[in-house]
C-alpha cells in the first residue's frame, strides 16, 4: 500500500501520521517536542523517531511523500538541519514547512486561505498560489494580539491602574487576586515575573467568564483584543491580495472566548470578504494528504 506521512511538530509534541490515498489513517506515532529552539538534539530525535516508528511498521519503499510542519523551522538554519537529518537518518527526502502551513492545508482541505491561531500566543498565516505571508506571532514581548497572554496582561495592567489611581478594586481585580491567592498587587506582579507564559495566559479564562457575565472592563479587554487579532488577519488578506477567502481558526482563546470571537468576526466581516470560517478539531497532519492529493491531481 502506498502512503503519505504528515508530521505536525510543536513545542510540546510531535505527531506523525501515515495516510493512504483516500485520506484514511494507517499508523500514528506521537513523541515529544519538535521545536529545535527548545533543544536541538532532542527535537531532532523526536522528529526522526516519530517517522521511523511508522516506516518500521509499513514498507519504506511504499512511502510516496513526507511532509513536515515544524514550529521554529523558519528560524536560522533550522530548515536545513531538519532536512539533512531526515536524509541522513531515514534515507529519504521531505517537504518542510512551518506548523501553521500544514494546519492551514488540513483545515481548509488543501485550499488557499488564512489560518488564525489564538491560544497562549497568536499568529495569522495565509497562503495564496504558493505564496505565503504571516502577521503576528512575534511572541509575548512584541505582539501576540488576541492571545491568552495578551488578554491576561491587559487585565493585570488594569489592576495596576486601579492601584496607582486609588480606585476601588473592580470585580476583575478581585477575581484575579482570588484565582492567584494573592493579597496585594505586588504579589500579582511577582506572579507575572516568576511564571511561564502558559501560566500567565491561563488568567484569560477569568476575563472571558467575567465578560460573559456582563462586566464592562473585561468585555472591553476582550473586544479590543478581538479587533487587534482581526487586524493581523486583514493584513495577511491584503498582502496576498485576496478578493475573498476562507478563514481557519485554531486555539483555545479563539474557540472559547465568546466575546473576543464575536468581536473578531464582526471586525473581519466589516473589512474583508469571508467565504466561510472553519474551526473543526482535526489533526494538522492530514494537511499532508491534501497537499499530496493536489499534487497527484495536477499530474493527471
N, C-alpha and C positions, 0 to 999 in steps of 0.2 A: 504493500500500500504506500503510495506516495503521500508525503505530508509536509506541512509547513510548521515551523516553530516561531512563536511570538514570545518575546521576553519583555516584561514590564519591571523595571528596577528603580527603586526609590531609596529614600533614606532609612527605611525600616525593613523592607523585604524585597526579595527578587522572586517573581512568579514567571515560570516558563511553562508554556502550554503547546502541545502538538495538536494541530488541526488537520482534518482531511479536506479534500477539495469541496466538500459540501458544508464546511464550517462546523463540523462536529468535533467535540473534544475527544482526543485519543488518550493522551497521557498528560498529567500535570506534575510539576515539581516546584516546591517553594523552599527558598533558602533565606539567608539574612540579607542585610542591606547591599545595595549595588552602587551607591554614590561614592565615587573614588575620593571625594572630598572628606568623607568620614574616615576612611582608612584604605589606602590604595590596594595593598596586598589582600586584605580580607574581602574587599569589594570584588576584586577580580576573581578570587577563588569562588565566591558565591555565584557570580555570573557563570563562570565555566562549569561549576558543579551542577547548577540547575539544568544546563543544556546537556551535559554529559549524562546525567541521570535519565534523560529522555532517550538519547541516542543509544544508550546501553540496552534499553527495552525494545526499541524499534531498530530496524535496519538502517545503518548510517547511509548506505547508498541510495535509500529511498527518500532522503531529505532533499526537498526541492529548493526551499528558501529559508533563510534565517533572518528574522527582523528583530532588532533590539531597540527598545525605548528606554534609555538610561538617564536618570536625573544627573545633572552635572557633566554630561558628556561633551557639552559645548565649551567647557572651561579649559583653557590652556591646550595642552596636547593630549587630553584625556581620550578623545575620539581615536587617535592613532594608537594609543596604548591599548585600548579595548580591542580594536580590530586586530592588531598584531598578536595580542594574547589569544584571541579566538582562533586565529590562523595557526599559531604555533601549537596550541594545546589540543585543538579539535580538528585540525587539518581541513578547515572549511572557511569560506568567506561569509561575510554577513553584511547586512544593510543596517547602519546605525543612525538613530535619530534621538532627540530628547524624549522624555516620557510624555510630555504634553502632546507631541505629534502623534504618537501611536494611540494615545487615548482619544484624540480627535478623530482619527480614522475609524476607531472602534465605535464611538458613539454616533457618528454621522454615516456609518456603514460605507466608509471609503470615499464619501463625497467631501468636497471642499466646504469650508465654513470656519467658524471661530469657536474655540474651546475657552471657557472661563472656569478657572479653579479658584474657589474661595473657601479655604479651611483655616488652618493655623496661619498660612500665608495666602497670597493670591497672585494670579497671573492671567493674562489674556493672550491667547496664541491662535493665529489664523493661518490657513493655507488656501491658496488660490493658484491653480495652474502651475503647480510645483514651486511656487514662490511662497515663502513663509515670513511672518512678521510677529514679533512679540511686543507686548507693552505690559508694564508692571513686572512683578516677580523679582524686584530688586532687593528683596529682603526686608526685615523688620526695621532696619535703620533708615532705609532710603525709600520705602514705599509700602507695598502690601495693602493697598486700598481695599476696603471691604472685607478684610480678613478678621478672624477672631482676635488676633493680636492687636490689630489697629483699633477695633471696637473697644477692647479692654483698656488700652492706653488712653483712648478718648475719655472713657468713663473715669479713670484714675486722675486724669488732668482736671476733670470737672470737680472731683473730690478735693483736689489741692486748691482749686479756685475758691471753693466754698470756705476752706480753712483759712486761706490768706485774706479773704474779704469778710471774715467774721459773720458768714451767713449760717443760718440754721442748717443742720445736717439734712440733706434731702433723703428721700426713700432709697435712691440709688446708692448713696454713701452708706446708709445703714445696712442695706442688703449685702453689699460687697464686703463690708467690715465683718458682718456676721459669717459670710461664706469663708472668709480667711481666718476667723477667730482673732481679728485684730482689734485692739482697744484705742488705737490712735492712727492718724495719718502717717506718722513716722514709721509705724510697723508695716503699713501698706507699702510705703516706699521701699523699705527693707526687703519686702517680699519681691518687688519688681526687680531689684538689683541682685537678688540672690536666686532667682528662679529661671527655669528654662522657658523658651518661647511657648511651648505647649502648655505649660502650667499657667502662664500669664493669659494665654488665649482662651483658657477654659472659663475665664470670667465673662466672656461674651454671652454665655448661656444666661447668666444673671440679667444682663442688659436686655437680652431678647425677651425673656419672660416678663420683665417689668414693662417693656414696651407694649407687649400684647395685653397687659393689664391696664394700659392707658396712661402710664407715666410719661409725661411730656418730655422730660430730659432724656430718658432712654430712647424714646421714639425719635427725637431729633438726631441723636447719635446714629441710630440705625438708618434713618432716611438719608442722612448726609453720606454715610459710608456706601449705601446702595448707589447713590448718584455717582460718587467717585469711582466705584468699581465699573459702573456702566460707561464712564468716560474712557477708561482704558480699552474697553471693547470697541467703542466708537472710533478710537484712534487706530486700532487694528483694521477695522472695517474701511476706513478712509485711506489708509496707507496701501491696502490691497485693491482699492478702487472697486469694491463690491457695489453692485446696484441693489442687490438683496442677498441674504444668506441665512443659513440656519445657525443656531447657537446651541452648543452643548455645555451643560453645567455639571461641575464636579465639586465635591467638598461639603462638609457638614454645615458650614455657615450659609452658603447659598441655598442649600436644600432645606434647612430647618429654621432659619431666622426669617419668619414670615414678613415682617415689616421691611426688612432690608431687601428681600426678594421682590416684594411689590414695588418698592421704590426703584430698584434696579430695572425691572421690566418696563415700568412706566416711562422712565427716562429714555431707555433704549427705543421704545416704540415711538416716542416723540421725535427722535432724531435719525433713525435709520429704518430700513425696511427689513423686517424679520420674516423669514419663511415659516419656520417653526422652531420651538425650543424643546430640547431633549435633556432629560435628567435621569435616564434609566441607569440602574445599578448594574453595570456589566464589566467584565474584565477587560482592561485595555489591551490585553494580549490578542484579542480577536481582531484588533486592527491589522495584524499581520495577515490574517486570512483575507480581509478586504483589499489590502494592497496587492497581494498575490493574485487575487481574483481579477482585479483591474488589469494587471499585467498579462494574465492569460487571455483575457477577452480582447486586449489590444493586439495580441499576436494571431488572433483568428483570421 
